[in-house]
């Protein structure tokens, strides 16, 4: 999983954000995957926050989704 983090001011802020994003990405990936009988998107390829600080995950298929804190995707 490649996590992209921009605009942090300190290494501590970076580390905290990295941990939070990684944890949330794993959680929402597992929930999204469970919603399908057969998951065809592959594993997580890249994770980032968009300009609105919404979590985005790209999968090995090249498809990506936005996720909120509740694990809902669009």
Residue, then its C-alpha position, 0 to 999 in steps of 0.5 A: x500500500x502506497x500512502x501519499x501524504x502532503x502538506x504536513x508541517x512536522x514529522x510527528x504530524x506526518x507520522x500521526x496522519x500516516x497511521x490514521x490513514x493506513x488504519x482507516x484505509x484497511x478498515x474501509x477496504x475490508x468493508x468494501x470488499x465484504x459488500x461484494x460476493x467476488x472482489x475483482x478490484x485487487x488489493x490497495x495500490x495507492x491511498x491519499x487525501x483529496x483537496x477536501x481531505x476525503x480518503x481516496x483509495x486506488x486498487x490494482x484494477x486502476x479503479x478508485x473510490x472516495x471513502x468517509x469515516x463511516x466506510x461509505x464509498x462513492 
